[in-house]
Amino acid sequence: MSFRAIPAAVDLPAVEHEILKFWRDNEIFEKTLAAREGAPAWMFYEGPPTANGMPGAHHIEARVFKDVFPRFHTMKGKHVIRKAGWDCHGLPVEIAVEKELGFAGKGDIEKYGIAAFNDKCRESVQRHVGAFADMTHRMGFWVDFDEAYWTMSPEYVESVWWSLKEIWKKGLLVQDHRVAPYCPRCGTGLSDHELAQGYETVTDPSVYVRFPITSGDLVALNASFLVWTTTPWTLVSNTAIAVHPEVDYVAVEVTVDEASEVLVVAEALLESVKGEKKILKKMLGKELERTTYKRPFDFVEIPDAHYVVLATYVTTEDGTGLVHQSPAFGADDLAVCRAYGLPVVNPIAPDGHFLKEVDVVGGIFFKEADKLLVKELKARGVLYKHQPYEHTYPHCWRCHTPLMYYAQPSWYIRTTSIKDALLRENAATDWHPETIKEGRYGDWLNNNIDWALSRNRYWGTPLPIWRCENKHEICVDSLAELGALAGQELSNLDPHRPFVDDITFACADCDSTMVRVPEVIDCWYDSGAMPFAQWGYPHKEGSVEKFKESYPADFICEAIDQTRGWFYTLMTIGTLVFDKSSYKTVLCLGHILDKDGRKMSKHVGNVLEPMALMDQHGADAVRWYMLAAGSPWAARRVGHDAINEVVRKTLLTYWNTVSFHALYANASNFDLSQRTKIADRPLMDRWIISELNLLIEEVDVALSDFDSQVAGRALARFIDDLSNWYVRRSRRRFWDGDVSALSTLHECLVTLTQLLSPMVPFITEQVWQELVIPADSSAVASVHLSNFPVADAAVIDRELGKQVALTRRIVELGRASRAESGIKIRQPLGRALIAASGWASLPEQMREQIADELNVIDLQDIASADGDLVDISIKANFKSLGAKFGGAVQEIAKAIAASDATALVKTLRSSGTTQLGSWEIALDDLVITEVPKSGWMVASHEGESVALDLELTPALIAAGHVREVIRFIQERRKSDGFEISDRINVKFNATAQIAAAIASDEAHIKDEVLALSMVQDSSLTVEDNELGIAVTLTKASELTP
């Protein structure tokens, strides 16, 4: 049996392109689905990306996580349908097309024609889908594009219509005139979840304005109400001032520079006025009701208004405790003013500009009017004070225009009526991280408001409601129903504007004509309807069965901002229509940042393009970084150096270990049939097999719990254990072709490859083809067709694991002592003294490993020599003692300080615990400081110590020279291009000291460097002046010694 030769270096991008071809040519993805046909289903919903532009690095992040868990569950024996989807409608697409066409707003669209514009939108979606599909394919995200759902397809739109009719029949889809978030550039209202995604930090004018009182007792005081606002543009339509009925208000005389005035503010907010203060009158808010005042601007006529109203939403947390009311631009304002029968006057046109007939600010965009109005307030003498105010302000989530709260008729889904059901479904949902359930998302649900569904736009699912002039209305659920009502065959009708707008029919309740209402719906409803609409439910044949089999999802995953988006709409629509959330488990991902922690932005120039990133580093490298470099739900910084580091530490180490195995397996003609039972193998083999099976358990649990970081860390740790301890410590056995070592390494690599494969599917596939397929005729064609490994409890030896861990800790301490002493590791030392719990029972083989690693001749117990080697001082470890003994810590600390430090440490190191007064203490209850005495170097950590005897005898020095000579010849073998199995002849010249060292241990040197002869040749010029040696190497067959 021979394994394919595997180069030590790997070009990840080149390998990945080969693997992509292999998968495609051999239909591996399709075979993974077919292999699990009929197995228990594990449902995954793909959140459809909006195909309105080129994909970014954040799209890679989500797709990595959406790929790894379906792969994992497929290997666990589940049937995982992975249906791709495309979100086609809405503002994202419309705005992109407007930019392409050079349009400034809705007027340009109307002139261009709705049909032509929507054709452009459809074409744009189809054009950009290709870029997303290419990226998805390149990164190894397995989804079914052939059966992808498109939210613009007729069957999808009809399914959405069906769900809306179900909601309408329950009386939960209604039209109302409310204040809602509104984008003046896009000319449409937005939903609350869209609003939540568009906040930006801005600086606005903060103004305190005097409203002179014109009725009641306060007129005699020449008093003014003092009102605070950060939206001066709303003062143009001021209609009332709201106060809290049960809050104390005061008329306070304020004196500044001998000038006095009387202002009315909430007593709790007196600090909002400056100067000397004298309270003239105190009153409850309800006593101010209907007190009239003079408004700051009279640009528009607002009859029967401008008096104080009562509102319990008014607080004394900031401002003055008096809130100016502009009912056209605030939901609370509208509700309060309606209760008083006050008029709703709106001086701003739908495009966000003041009406031209409005004085001072006519024709000006509402946010740009602030500066002019502040200047006007000052000129009128009513501006008390103003200053810049930095805060977050809502902007359009797509075009970034400042939003306004705008009163207009819209269609709403009464989600507030199902709040309890939503909270019930949320409580049953498995959130990752768990804090989202009651935190970010739970708060969102508790503060739920009705869903503003309608959009005054063009490219979207048309709202399927027809009305007559007498307000009779009907909601249709399909083109078939619409055709029946209209008496037309409409099965081939494009269910978009303007075509559905042209369909009319007679009202069944009167003689008038039913006409479709003009709005389309929120595109977030489209994506939230995908659990059933992807199947064309319930109209399409077979859709009812497919939906029942696939609802709800076992798993969904997107970035954390989708708690205000897709996560919300999925749960809400599912609960509205089916009284059950659309998903069981949700993974919220942190956002992607640049290497400096900044949000990626084309404007800043710090965007990492997905395809370029993968072509530079490899898709597996990017995947591994996303999955393992940090918690899935934490924001992560992405940069080239960070990706290179994880590749170097983990993926290349894994690859190099595979290459090492192939090299030595071929050199020794290793055959898998030769392998022995695990129980009969040497200790090191049993240890790494035990660790492998513990790894299987840990990775299985972590991925089952959707924690890729824990899985990644465990895998990286094992790769390090395998390469830097097992392989390195067993290198001589591999040179000798040891069957047990080669079998053990092969088994570890095969299982490790399976464990890694959901996370890094390319490199593992390549390893499977190189390592498994040539050696095992029964192996499946792809690692992704294999089953996830199952741990064998019988081979797990936890005690052995503890012993190896202790061995490695001792080695690390010894290396630290070496480094501190400045003596190279190749220079042997006479002895090392060890102090550690468990040292006495450590097997001799592990003691030999420690001696070899530290290059010391003898290992002894430090217990008998502590006082001779180091000066020991101790103090209390308050953290450890506090957790055990609470309030007695200070008393124990005094007892520790009064103890013989050397004796106490020696006792604890030998017995683990001891009685100190009435308290039983352990080694970790002390902070131990050890200062080595002359001739020794000591390193200690958490109660374990290694002391090195630094005395160098002539024999030790000679042995050190032998080590250096071996190192020098091995490096020359490598640089001269010899194969690992090549026998050589060595000619050398050296200084007398080095020549003597060679002569003293020539057999050992020859054995280490595979030399058949070593001949001194004085004609060679010494080339390593530090060591004092020169060598020439030839193959043994080329030179007769």
LOTOR-606810 format. One record per residue (C-alpha): x, y, z. Coordinates in steps of 0.02 Angstrom, whole numbers, padded with zeros to 5 digits, always signed. Last residue first. Example, Ala and Ser with C-alpha at 12.3 -4.5 7.8 and 13.67 -1.06 7.14 Angstrom:
LOTOR-606810
+00684-00053+00357 +00615-00225+00390 
***
This chain:
LOTOR-606810
+01726+00254+00158 +01665+00205-00014 +01573+00351-00089 +01421+00366-00200 +01317+00228-00120 +01326+00314+00050 +01251+00471-00021 +01370+00616+00003 +01392+00745+00139 +01528+00875+00163 +01562+00948+00335 +01648+01096+00421 +01661+01124+00609 +01706+01252+00742 +01540+01279+00827 +01547+01470+00825 +01661+01473+00672 +01541+01372+00568 +01638+01357+00404 +01796+01264+00453 +01893+01238+00292 +01901+01058+00235 +02076+00991+00195 +02089+00916+00369 +01968+00777+00323 +01897+00679+00471 +01794+00530+00417 +01619+00490+00480 +01540+00334+00405 +01373+00250+00380 +01278+00408+00424 +01092+00406+00463 +01103+00575+00555 +01050+00509+00726 +01138+00341+00713 +01300+00419+00652 +01299+00541+00799 +01268+00404+00925 +01408+00297+00854 +01528+00445+00857 +01506+00481+01043 +01681+00516+01112 +01758+00541+00939 +01636+00679+00900 +01674+00767+01064 +01860+00754+01029 +01836+00827+00856 +01737+00971+00934 +01876+01013+01057 +02013+00992+00928 +01926+01107+00807 +01835+01024+00666 +01850+00948+00493 +01717+00835+00426 +01679+00704+00295 +01512+00618+00315 +01441+00470+00222 +01254+00463+00199 +01103+00349+00211 +00948+00421+00127 +00783+00384+00216 +00734+00566+00248 +00777+00614+00070 +00932+00723+00047 +00908+00898-00025 +01075+00977+00022 +00986+01103+00134 +00900+00963+00231 +01055+00856+00254 +01151+01014+00304 +01022+01052+00438 +01040+00874+00503 +01231+00892+00503 +01227+01051+00608 +01098+00983+00732 +01200+00824+00757 +01357+00929+00783 +01267+01038+00909 +01207+00887+01007 +01384+00817+01011 +01449+00985+01073 +01325+00978+01216 +01386+00805+01262 +01561+00877+01270 +01503+01015+01388 +01416+00886+01497 +01574+00782+01508 +01679+00936+01550 +01558+00976+01693 +01428+01114+01679 +01344+01168+01842 +01173+01243+01805 +01069+01126+01914 +00893+01159+01855 +00745+01181+01974 +00568+01142+01915 +00418+01198+02017 +00231+01166+02032 +00124+01262+02157 +00029+01368+02032 +00183+01408+01930 +00367+01393+01972 +00532+01413+01881 +00700+01386+01968 +00878+01414+01909 +01021+01349+02012 +01207+01387+02029 +01181+01531+02150 +01017+01522+02246 +00849+01528+02162 +00714+01649+02222 +00548+01564+02254 +00388+01663+02281 +00232+01567+02332 +00057+01642+02338 -00035+01520+02451 -00213+01453+02454 -00173+01355+02296 -00065+01237+02400 -00210+01186+02510 -00276+01242+02679 -00370+01153+02817 -00420+01279+02950 -00424+01261+03139 -00242+01309+03160 -00159+01273+02995 -00202+01094+02949 -00122+01029+02791 -00169+00993+02611 -00088+00919+02455 +00022+00795+02550 +00196+00815+02475 +00182+00988+02401 +00084+01050+02551 +00215+00991+02673 +00359+01066+02574 +00267+01231+02559 +00237+01237+02747 +00416+01191+02789 +00492+01321+02673 +00375+01460+02729 +00392+01431+02917 +00224+01504+02970 +00187+01678+03042 +00130+01748+02875 +00013+01599+02853 -00064+01626+03024 -00090+01811+02988 -00174+01767+02823 -00287+01644+02914 -00348+01783+03030 -00376+01900+02883 -00473+01768+02786 -00594+01719+02926 -00735+01821+02847 -00758+01705+02699 -00672+01537+02724 -00673+01447+02558 -00703+01583+02427 -00603+01707+02529 -00456+01586+02542 -00441+01568+02353 -00455+01754+02317 -00350+01803+02467 -00200+01699+02415 -00104+01722+02577 +00081+01755+02576 +00236+01651+02552 +00425+01668+02539 +00547+01534+02485 +00733+01558+02464 +00787+01430+02338 +00899+01280+02314 +00951+01223+02487 +00782+01247+02567 +00695+01151+02430 +00817+01004+02436 +00722+00856+02506 +00559+00895+02418 +00638+00929+02248 +00613+00752+02187 +00748+00702+02065 +00774+00696+01877 +00944+00648+01803 +01038+00677+01641 +00951+00835+01582 +00905+00881+01404 +00743+00968+01454 +00641+00873+01326 +00741+00713+01353 +00727+00719+01542 +00541+00757+01529 +00515+00614+01407 +00611+00496+01521 +00498+00547+01664 +00351+00506+01551 +00417+00332+01519 +00449+00309+01705 +00266+00332+01745 +00218+00482+01855 +00164+00422+02027 +00285+00529+02128 +00254+00681+02018 +00068+00684+02054 +00074+00849+02148 +00226+00941+02085 +00403+00979+02139 +00540+00926+02018 +00730+00938+02032 +00830+00939+01872 +01000+00860+01847 +01165+00860+01757 +01128+00978+01615 +01144+00942+01430 +01178+01087+01310 +01058+01073+01164 +00927+01173+01259 +01042+01325+01260 +01094+01399+01428 +01032+01577+01450 +00975+01544+01629 +00803+01622+01605 +00772+01524+01446 +00823+01362+01529 +00711+01397+01679 +00566+01432+01562 +00605+01271+01470 +00597+01178+01635 +00429+01257+01676 +00362+01206+01505 +00427+01029+01527 +00343+01016+01697 +00181+01074+01620 +00200+00946+01482 +00224+00802+01602 +00078+00861+01708 -00034+00859+01553 +00033+00686+01511 -00014+00626+01684 -00186+00706+01679 -00222+00623+01512 -00168+00455+01581 -00293+00479+01721 -00428+00521+01594 -00405+00360+01497 -00530+00355+01354 -00513+00195+01253 -00672+00111+01316 -00775+00269+01296 -00764+00257+01106 -00820+00426+01040 -00930+00429+00886 -00862+00508+00727 -00979+00605+00612 -01030+00493+00470 -00945+00500+00301 -01020+00576+00143 -00933+00741+00177 -00766+00652+00185 -00795+00606+00005 -00798+00446-00097 -00841+00334+00050 -00701+00221+00112 -00710+00034+00077 -00551+00029-00027 -00453+00106+00117 -00274+00165+00090 -00286+00264-00072 -00454+00343-00021 -00402+00388+00156 -00247+00497+00153 -00243+00589-00014 -00429+00600-00054 -00474+00628+00128 -00336+00759+00144 -00408+00854-00005 -00583+00844+00069 -00516+00907+00234 -00432+01053+00147 -00596+01101+00064 -00729+01075+00198 -00654+01183+00336 -00790+01194+00470 -00898+01043+00428 -00739+00944+00387 -00641+00971+00546 -00713+00823+00641 -00698+00710+00489 -00517+00761+00461 -00479+00734+00645 -00548+00558+00630 -00436+00517+00481 -00287+00607+00557 -00300+00518+00724 -00318+00347+00642 -00166+00380+00532 -00062+00440+00680 -00106+00285+00780 -00069+00167+00637 +00098+00252+00602 +00147+00244+00785 +00092+00063+00804 +00180+00011+00644 +00348+00086+00694 +00436+00132+00532 +00603+00167+00619 +00598+00350+00573 +00419+00354+00637 +00475+00281+00803 +00614+00411+00816 +00486+00549+00790 +00373+00491+00931 +00398+00641+01045 +00379+00760+00898 +00228+00669+00830 +00139+00660+00998 +00192+00828+01067 +00198+00966+00938 +00096+00886+00802 -00040+00790+00894 -00053+00907+01042 -00056+01059+00927 -00190+00980+00819 -00283+00936+00979 -00280+01117+01039 -00339+01179+00871 -00484+01056+00873 -00535+01105+01049 -00522+01289+01007 -00627+01267+00852 -00764+01171+00943 -00773+01302+01081 -00776+01440+00949 -00906+01350+00844 -01036+01358+00981 -01200+01299+00903 -01243+01188+01053 -01238+01030+00946 -01074+01101+00878 -01002+01112+01053 -01066+00942+01111 -00998+00852+00958 -00834+00945+00968 -00810+00897+01150 -00857+00714+01130 -00747+00690+00977 -00605+00779+01067 -00618+00658+01213 -00600+00520+01084 -00445+00600+01011 -00372+00628+01184 -00388+00443+01221 -00308+00400+01054 -00167+00523+01096 -00139+00440+01264 -00148+00261+01202 -00016+00301+01072 +00098+00381+01200 +00079+00232+01318 +00129+00102+01190 +00000-00002+01097 -00080-00163+01156 -00244-00081+01213 -00259+00003+01043 -00260-00163+00953 -00127-00177+00819 -00111-00108+00644 -00037-00215+00505 -00191-00206+00393 -00162-00021+00377 -00002-00053+00276 +00157+00048+00299 +00286+00034+00161 +00416+00111+00279 +00460+00263+00173 +00280+00275+00114 +00212+00287+00291 +00354+00406+00336 +00314+00535+00201 +00126+00513+00207 +00123+00541+00394 +00231+00697+00383 +00119+00770+00246 -00034+00742+00357 +00058+00828+00500 +00105+00971+00385 -00078+00993+00336 -00136+01003+00517 +00003+01125+00559 -00044+01226+00406 -00225+01235+00462 -00191+01276+00643 -00057+01400+00687 -00012+01463+00514 -00191+01478+00453 -00244+01561+00615 -00104+01689+00596 -00136+01726+00413 -00317+01768+00453 -00265+01892+00588 -00135+01971+00474 -00259+01993+00332 -00391+02079+00437 -00559+02041+00515 -00611+02108+00684 -00754+02015+00764 -00913+02071+00850 -00968+01939+00974 -01109+01814+00942 -01002+01680+00862 -00872+01694+01000 -00700+01721+00931 -00563+01656+00815 -00646+01488+00784 -00789+01509+00662 -00746+01667+00568 -00560+01626+00564 -00592+01448+00508 -00706+01507+00368 -00581+01637+00307 -00441+01508+00305 -00554+01380+00224 -00600+01503+00088 -00419+01527+00043 -00303+01668+00092 -00284+01776-00062 -00422+01706-00171 -00538+01702-00021 -00511+01885+00021 -00522+01937-00162 -00688+01848-00177 -00759+01923-00018 -00705+02105-00043 -00634+02177+00117 -00702+02351+00148 -00585+02475+00233 -00600+02620+00110 -00682+02740+00233 -00819+02779+00107 -00833+02596+00058 -00871+02559+00240 -00823+02421+00360 -00867+02466+00539 -00710+02505+00638 -00621+02387+00757 -00446+02420+00693 -00438+02258+00591 -00604+02298+00509 -00769+02253+00589 -00893+02111+00557 -01048+02109+00666 -01091+01979+00796 -01197+01831+00748 -01364+01782+00822 -01400+01595+00816 -01583+01546+00818 -01666+01386+00874 -01847+01330+00862 -01909+01426+00710 -02067+01485+00621 -02158+01529+00780 -02328+01451+00807 -02506+01517+00802 -02511+01469+00617 -02550+01635+00530 -02511+01768+00659 -02382+01663+00752 -02288+01618+00593 -02299+01797+00532 -02230+01864+00695 -02091+01736+00718 -02025+01757+00542 -02048+01946+00546 -01949+01963+00708 -01802+01851+00660 -01799+01936+00490 -01784+02114+00553 -01764+02192+00725 -01683+02036+00797 -01602+02036+00625 -01475+02161+00691 -01388+02014+00777 -01321+01942+00616 -01408+01790+00541 -01444+01608+00584 -01593+01492+00577 -01610+01318+00649 -01739+01183+00682 -01859+01269+00563 -02046+01255+00597 -02112+01188+00484 -02026+01080+00353 -02135+00924+00342 -02296+01024+00355 -02236+01141+00218 -02191+01001+00101 -02360+00917+00126 -02458+01076+00093 -02349+01122-00056 -02382+00961-00152 -02477+01052-00289 -02459+01240-00275 -02599+01337-00193 -02562+01320-00008 -02417+01357-00004 -02306+01407-00151 -02167+01302-00072 -02053+01450-00032 -02211+01541+00025 -02229+01429+00177 -02068+01456+00274 -02030+01609+00165 -02162+01724+00239 -02036+01825+00341 -01940+01864+00181 -02094+01938+00098 -02150+02028+00257 -01981+02114+00261 -02023+02181+00088 -02154+02293+00169 -02310+02287+00061 -02366+02373-00099 -02492+02514-00094 -02616+02577-00224 -02778+02501-00157 -02850+02389-00293 -03011+02451-00371 -03186+02381-00344 -03314+02467-00452 -03480+02536-00389 -03652+02456-00394 -03657+02402-00212 -03619+02255-00099 -03541+02134-00225 -03429+02272-00294 -03402+02252-00480 -03229+02210-00543 -03061+02291-00576 -02892+02226-00633 -02780+02366-00699 -02687+02385-00534 -02637+02202-00548 -02536+02247-00703 -02454+02405-00636 -02391+02338-00520 -02351+02157-00487 -02445+01993-00501 -02384+01959-00679 -02540+01881-00753 -02523+01705-00823 -02662+01628-00718 -02773+01780-00748 -02918+01708-00849 -03050+01842-00825 -03221+01859-00741 -03153+01992-00622 -03203+01901-00463 -03153+01731-00533 -02988+01803-00595 -02949+01875-00424 -02985+01708-00343 -02872+01618-00466 -02739+01753-00451 -02731+01710-00268 -02781+01758-00090 -02896+01906-00121 -02942+02036+00010 -03111+02121-00009 -03167+02296+00030 -03324+02402+00041 -03271+02582+00069 -03414+02659-00031 -03293+02711-00169 -03249+02527-00194 -03102+02435-00124 -02985+02295-00177 -02854+02225-00058 -02710+02116-00116 -02568+02233-00059 -02451+02220-00207 -02290+02124-00173 -02152+02246-00209 -02075+02357-00341 -02185+02512-00344 -02192+02618-00186 -02315+02693-00062 -02274+02557+00063 -02398+02464+00172 -02360+02356+00323 -02344+02472+00472 -02332+02333+00601 -02424+02376+00762 -02313+02413+00911 -02211+02294+01016 -02128+02360+01173 -02128+02190+01258 -02074+02111+01094 -01923+02223+01075 -01875+02200+01257 -01878+02012+01231 -01768+02030+01076 -01630+02135+01155 -01639+02058+01328 -01754+01917+01379 -01713+01804+01232 -01552+01891+01180 -01462+01839+01339 -01466+01656+01285 -01333+01686+01153 -01388+01590+01057 -01577+01583+01079 -01678+01423+01100 -01858+01477+01075 -01997+01425+01194 -01999+01592+01286 -02005+01681+01118 -02160+01583+01071 -02250+01635+01230 -02194+01816+01210 -02263+01815+01033 -02427+01741+01094 -02441+01875+01228 -02409+02012+01099 -02541+01945+00980 -02655+02099+00981 -02505+02215+00974 -02466+02140+00804 -02614+02233+00730 -02554+02226+00551 -02563+02403+00484 -02611+02486+00321 -02569+02669+00306 -02657+02838+00310 -02539+02982+00347 -02462+03071+00495 -02274+03086+00480 -02134+03045+00599 -01986+03109+00502 -01839+03015+00432 -01668+03081+00391 -01612+03011+00221 -01497+02859+00235 -01556+02783+00069 -01586+02605+00132 -01616+02605+00320 -01694+02777+00307 -01627+02879+00451 -01678+02884+00633 -01582+03004+00748 -01451+02961+00876 -01392+03103+00984 -01269+03248+00988 -01347+03413+01044 -01273+03580+00992 -01331+03725+01103 -01479+03842+01122 -01545+03962+01252 -01701+04062+01294 -01755+04090+01114 -01916+04193+01122 -01846+04362+01072 -01919+04360+00897 -01747+04377+00818 -01685+04230+00922 -01828+04120+00866 -01794+04171+00684 -01611+04120+00697 -01665+03953+00770 -01790+03937+00627 -01659+03969+00494 -01542+03840+00570 -01678+03708+00586 -01743+03725+00407 -01614+03604+00337 -01697+03460+00428 -01867+03500+00348 -01806+03524+00171 -01841+03704+00118 -01982+03752-00003 -02059+03878+00120 -01946+03908+00271 -01968+04094+00306 -02157+04099+00275 -02251+03941+00225 -02327+03960+00050 -02198+03845-00028 -02250+03697+00078 -02104+03641+00185 -02000+03506+00104 -02000+03323+00157 -02056+03252-00011 -02228+03214+00061 -02258+03402+00085 -02232+03486+00255 -02355+03610+00332 -02458+03473+00418 -02602+03531+00526 -02694+03408+00640 -02834+03502+00728 -02867+03485+00915 -03014+03381+00975 -02938+03365+01148 -02917+03175+01137 -02852+03198+00960 -02717+03312+01028 -02656+03179+01150 -02653+03038+01021 -02571+03146+00888 -02436+03208+01006 -02397+03031+01063 -02379+02976+00882 -02276+03128+00834 -02261+03228+00674 -02436+03282+00622 -02483+03307+00805 -02355+03443+00842 -02358+03458+01031 -02227+03548+01135 -02175+03455+01290 -02163+03538+01462 -02061+03450+01596 -01913+03565+01565 -01792+03455+01466 -01738+03291+01544 -01799+03152+01657 -01952+03246+01716 -02073+03145+01611 -02223+03179+01497 -02309+03014+01449 -02452+03055+01568 -02520+03190+01454 -02623+03344+01499 -02653+03486+01376 -02598+03667+01387 -02664+03788+01255 -02623+03833+01077 -02775+03779+00975 -02942+03832+00908 -02875+03868+00733 -02703+03819+00665 -02657+03938+00523 -02479+03922+00463 -02330+04041+00481 -02382+04097+00655 -02219+04053+00743 -02172+04057+00928 -02345+04012+00993 -02431+04130+01113 -02506+04043+01262 -02670+03977+01329 -02700+03887+01494 -02811+03739+01446 -02743+03630+01589 -02621+03721+01703 -02701+03657+01864 -02676+03479+01800 -02488+03507+01804 -02489+03534+01989 -02448+03709+02053 -02311+03812+02136 -02295+04001+02130 -02162+04134+02149 -02007+04024+02161 -01851+04133+02162 -01702+04085+02057 -01535+04170+02029 -01463+04126+01859 -01489+03981+01739 -01642+03879+01697 -01637+03691+01661 -01582+03663+01840 -01762+03690+01892 -01802+03519+01819 -01885+03436+01969 -01994+03590+01991 -02063+03568+01817 -02048+03732+01722 -02140+03898+01710 -02031+04050+01679 -02035+04225+01753 -01909+04354+01694 -01774+04460+01774 -01628+04563+01711 -01502+04612+01846 -01363+04516+01756 -01468+04357+01761 -01622+04344+01869 -01748+04203+01858 -01918+04217+01939 -01992+04043+01950 -02169+03990+01912 -02165+03812+01972 -02230+03643+01914 -02263+03489+02020 -02304+03333+01919 -02475+03250+01937 -02557+03309+01774 -02401+03288+01667 -02385+03435+01549 -02417+03447+01361 -02403+03607+01259 -02519+03630+01110 -02530+03652+00921 -02352+03687+00864 -02346+03671+00674 -02197+03784+00642 -02119+03719+00803 -02088+03551+00715 -01935+03622+00624 -01853+03659+00793 -01828+03472+00819 -01715+03456+00972 -01849+03526+01088 -01862+03611+01258 -02010+03716+01316 -02015+03858+01443 -02191+03920+01476 -02189+04108+01493 -02237+04222+01636 -02289+04405+01634 -02329+04382+01819 -02506+04449+01792 -02526+04324+01649 -02491+04183+01773 -02663+04199+01849 -02751+04136+01693 -02730+04173+01509 -02599+04230+01382 -02439+04141+01436 -02284+04184+01332 -02205+04025+01254 -02017+04042+01284 -01905+03919+01190 -01762+03808+01247 -01669+03742+01095 -01557+03592+01061 -01489+03610+00885 -01447+03443+00805 -01287+03341+00798 -01304+03169+00721 -01270+02986+00764 -01362+02870+00648 -01511+02755+00676 -01565+02652+00527 -01599+02474+00582 -01730+02514+00714 -01837+02608+00589 -01850+02453+00481 -01916+02357+00632 -02040+02496+00668 -02109+02489+00492 -02080+02621+00360 -02191+02750+00275 -02159+02799+00097 -02097+02941-00012 -01924+02869-00042 -01844+03039-00011 -01970+03089+00122 -01942+02929+00222 -02081+02908+00349 -02087+02833+00523 -02269+02825+00578 -02402+02945+00637 -02571+02865+00613 -02720+02866+00497 -02779+02686+00496 -02805+02543+00374 -02828+02369+00446 -02754+02194+00438 -02793+02109+00605 -02979+02077+00577 -02953+01889+00581 -03004+01880+00397 -02868+02007+00358 -02735+01896+00437 -02790+01747+00332 -02800+01862+00181 -02623+01918+00212 -02566+01736+00218 -02649+01698+00049 -02573+01853-00030 -02401+01796+00026 -02434+01629-00058 -02488+01720-00215 -02327+01820-00215 -02223+01661-00199 -02318+01575-00340 -02296+01728-00451 -02107+01738-00421 -02043+01899-00343 -01993+01819-00178 -01881+01699-00273 -01862+01523-00204 -01711+01419-00248 -01737+01244-00319 -01584+01243-00432 -01488+01349-00308 -01484+01209-00178 -01367+01263-00040 -01192+01205+00005 -01083+01349+00062 -00911+01304-00004 -00838+01480-00005 -00827+01487-00195 -01006+01427-00222 -01080+01559-00107 -00971+01694-00186 -01023+01642-00361 -01207+01632-00309 -01199+01805-00233 -01120+01877-00391 -01248+01790-00501 -01395+01855-00400 -01340+02030-00447 -01401+02021-00627 -01566+01935-00588 -01606+02065-00457 -01561+02207-00574 -01670+02135-00714 -01820+02127-00598 -01791+02306-00542 -01772+02364-00723 -01936+02279-00767 -02012+02366-00617 -01959+02533-00688 -02029+02494-00860 -02197+02442-00787 -02203+02592-00669 -02170+02718-00806 -02022+02834-00830 -02126+02986-00781 -02190+02899-00624 -02014+02843-00581 -01946+03020-00599 -02080+03085-00483 -02037+02952-00355 -01864+03020-00322 -01699+03086-00388 -01674+02965-00532 -01504+02939-00613 -01556+02775-00694 -01424+02673-00603 -01460+02768-00443 -01647+02734-00459 -01606+02550-00489 -01509+02538-00325 -01650+02632-00237 -01781+02512-00301 -01682+02356-00254 -01652+02406-00073 -01825+02486-00063 -01922+02327-00091 -01926+02164-00183 -01810+02022-00232 -01759+01926-00077 -01677+01772-00152 -01682+01597-00082 -01577+01441-00069 -01653+01277-00010 -01543+01174+00104 -01639+01017+00152 -01550+00928+00294 -01585+00742+00311 -01504+00695+00475 -01372+00562+00505 -01246+00654+00613 -01145+00694+00457 -01296+00789+00393 -01308+00876+00562 -01130+00938+00546 -01150+00997+00367 -01311+01088+00413 -01214+01167+00558 -01064+01224+00458 -01156+01304+00313 -01264+01436+00397 -01115+01483+00503 -01005+01513+00352 -01147+01598+00260 -01171+01728+00396 -00987+01774+00397 -00968+01774+00208 -01112+01898+00189 -01025+02011+00314 -00874+02017+00198 -00979+02100+00062 -01092+02045-00081 -01114+02154-00236 -01278+02246-00256 -01467+02232-00246 -01489+02045-00225 -01567+02051-00054 -01506+01897+00039 -01636+01765+00081 -01624+01696+00258 -01591+01513+00223 -01704+01406+00330 -01634+01246+00405 -01739+01095+00449 -01666+00936+00522 -01764+00792+00450 -01755+00614+00516 -01685+00500+00379 -01789+00459+00225 -01660+00531+00106 -01496+00544+00200 -01384+00474+00061 -01480+00575-00069 -01437+00739+00015 -01252+00697+00033 -01255+00634-00146 -01318+00800-00212 -01176+00889-00124 -01050+00766-00196 -01108+00782-00376 -00947+00697-00436 -00899+00828-00565 -00958+00971-00455 -00875+00911-00296 -00712+00873-00387 -00717+01041-00476 -00740+01131-00310 -00599+01024-00240 -00479+01081-00375 -00525+01262-00346 -00498+01236-00160 -00325+01163-00181 -00270+01317-00278 -00341+01434-00146 -00256+01336-00005 -00082+01329-00081 -00003+01198+00032 +00176+01173+00089 +00240+01007+00156 +00201+00921-00008 +00094+00765+00001 +00157+00605-00079 +00010+00491-00111 +00001+00344+00005 +00065+00173-00041 +00000+00000+00000 
***
